Amino acid sequence: MFDAFPYDEWSEDIAEFWTFGGQGSTGTWILTILGFSVMLIAFWGFVTLENQKLTRQADRLRASGALDKPTATGPTA
């Protein structure tokens, strides 16, 4: 198999290079914090959206009579 990728020419300098700095730089920490923040916001948005959908569906079922309203003592038997 023909492999044209020059692994022999790589050095440690190239392995650490990226747009926002080397390993452990401030840019690395900024991107890590931004990524974590975006993940938490997306998770919160997903949970909120699903809760709204479930609440709307429960309201529709209650309105149709297919689901009894909860009472203070618990569900009716």
C-alpha positions as CSV (number, residue, x, y, z in Angstrom):
1,M,0.0,0.0,0.0
2,F,1.3,3.4,-0.9
3,D,1.5,5.9,1.9
4,A,2.5,9.4,1.0
5,F,2.1,11.0,4.4
6,P,5.5,12.2,5.7
7,Y,5.4,10.8,9.3
8,D,9.2,10.9,9.4
9,E,9.2,14.7,8.9
10,W,7.0,15.5,11.8
11,S,8.5,17.1,14.9
12,E,7.2,17.9,18.3
13,D,6.8,21.6,17.3
14,I,4.2,20.6,14.6
15,A,2.4,18.3,17.0
16,E,1.7,21.1,19.4
17,F,0.7,23.7,16.9
18,W,-2.9,24.8,16.5
19,T,-4.8,28.0,15.9
20,F,-5.4,29.1,19.5
21,G,-2.0,28.1,20.9
22,G,0.0,25.2,22.2
23,Q,-0.9,22.6,24.8
24,G,-2.1,24.1,28.1
25,S,-2.3,27.7,26.7
26,T,-4.9,30.3,27.5
27,G,-6.7,29.6,24.2
28,T,-7.1,26.0,25.1
29,W,-8.8,26.9,28.4
30,I,-11.0,29.5,26.8
31,L,-12.2,26.9,24.2
32,T,-12.7,24.3,26.8
33,I,-14.8,26.6,28.9
34,L,-16.8,27.8,25.9
35,G,-17.5,24.2,24.8
36,F,-18.6,23.2,28.3
37,S,-20.9,26.2,28.5
38,V,-22.5,25.5,25.2
39,M,-23.0,21.9,26.2
40,L,-24.8,22.9,29.4
41,I,-26.9,25.5,27.6
42,A,-27.9,22.9,25.0
43,F,-28.7,20.3,27.6
44,W,-30.9,22.8,29.6
45,G,-32.7,23.8,26.4
46,F,-33.3,20.2,25.5
47,V,-34.8,19.4,29.0
48,T,-36.9,22.6,28.9
49,L,-38.3,21.7,25.4
50,E,-39.1,18.2,26.3
51,N,-40.8,19.3,29.5
52,Q,-43.0,21.7,27.6
53,K,-43.9,19.0,25.1
54,L,-44.8,16.6,27.9
55,T,-46.9,19.2,29.7
56,R,-48.8,20.0,26.5
57,Q,-49.5,16.4,25.8
58,A,-50.7,15.8,29.4
59,D,-53.0,18.8,29.1
60,R,-54.5,17.4,25.9
61,L,-55.0,14.0,27.5
62,R,-56.7,15.6,30.5
63,A,-58.9,17.7,28.3
64,S,-60.0,14.6,26.4
65,G,-60.8,12.7,29.6
66,A,-58.1,10.1,29.0
67,L,-56.1,11.2,32.0
68,D,-57.5,12.0,35.4
69,K,-56.4,15.1,37.2
70,P,-54.1,14.3,40.2
71,T,-55.7,14.8,43.6
72,A,-54.1,15.8,46.9
73,T,-54.3,12.2,48.2
74,G,-53.0,10.6,45.0
75,P,-54.4,9.0,41.9
76,T,-57.9,7.5,42.1
77,A,-58.1,3.8,42.3
